[in-house]
């Protein structure tokens, strides 16, 4: 009987120790994401620095763009500095997971796969994947693309869109590093390209007469900001600031600067 009671006490003690360890683990997993950036007084933003007009390197080698202006205003209101960190877009999830960056904010499209590996914020802007061709191209619509060579950015949702678009099933898809490279090759090895509408329209306006954006949309998407899965406090604070900017007209002002109109969707 004594041995039985001792056994029960041993089991109970072990169970209590496990519960205690569990509580310690819970404390370790506390969401300190907002406190961490406030403590270091800096938000490290990961981006593809060749993605105009969202975030790109200008002629003076400064990183500028619509998303950059948004982030600068958000961090200013948070009382912290903004650090811009160019990354390889194809390995953006790893950059986030290893803590090299605090968020991905650069024309990031929400997708089921991305929601599995990162915390996606509320959408702040709509986007479309479109087909871009040289101005003198005979391609007038998606149906005209047969076995032509089509360029898309590796690791982008444009690549996902191409895979699920039946009109492009016979096309020769070329995965390239960034949209600047793709547009440089358009007409010089590439017959067409699939990319974000905001990028396509920026370049057709910038290089008038060189490219044309077809009316067909490959797919419709939404732009979000990507955080680590557990960084809910930081995500909530950033969206809080964006909503305040929408309310006082700052969001509209920044959008008009880059797009000549307010195309933001956050309220």
HELIX and SHEET records of a PDB file:
HELIX    1   1 UNK A    2  UNK A   28  1                                  27    
HELIX    2   2 UNK A   33  UNK A   40  1                                   8    
HELIX    3   3 UNK A   66  UNK A   78  1                                  13    
HELIX    4   4 UNK A   89  UNK A   91  5                                   3    
HELIX    5   5 UNK A   92  UNK A   97  1                                   6    
HELIX    6   6 UNK A  112  UNK A  117  1                                   6    
HELIX    7   7 UNK A  142  UNK A  144  5                                   3    
HELIX    8   8 UNK A  157  UNK A  163  1                                   7    
HELIX    9   9 UNK A  166  UNK A  168  5                                   3    
HELIX   10  10 UNK A  179  UNK A  185  1                                   7    
HELIX   11  11 UNK A  197  UNK A  206  1                                  10    
HELIX   12  12 UNK A  232  UNK A  248  1                                  17    
HELIX   13  13 UNK A  250  UNK A  259  1                                  10    
SHEET    1   A 5 UNK A  81  UNK A  86  0                                        
SHEET    2   A 5 UNK A  42  UNK A  47  1                                        
SHEET    3   A 5 UNK A 103  UNK A 109  1                                        
SHEET    4   A 5 UNK A 211  UNK A 227 -1                                        
SHEET    5   A 5 UNK A 119  UNK A 120 -1                                        
SHEET    1   B 8 UNK A  81  UNK A  86  0                                        
SHEET    2   B 8 UNK A  42  UNK A  47  1                                        
SHEET    3   B 8 UNK A 103  UNK A 109  1                                        
SHEET    4   B 8 UNK A 211  UNK A 227 -1                                        
SHEET    5   B 8 UNK A 125  UNK A 134 -1                                        
SHEET    6   B 8 UNK A 192  UNK A 196 -1                                        
SHEET    7   B 8 UNK A 149  UNK A 153  1                                        
SHEET    8   B 8 UNK A 172  UNK A 176  1                                        
SHEET    1   C 3 UNK A  50  UNK A  51  0                                        
SHEET    2   C 3 UNK A  55  UNK A  57 -1                                        
SHEET    3   C 3 UNK A  63  UNK A  64 -1                                        
END                                                                             
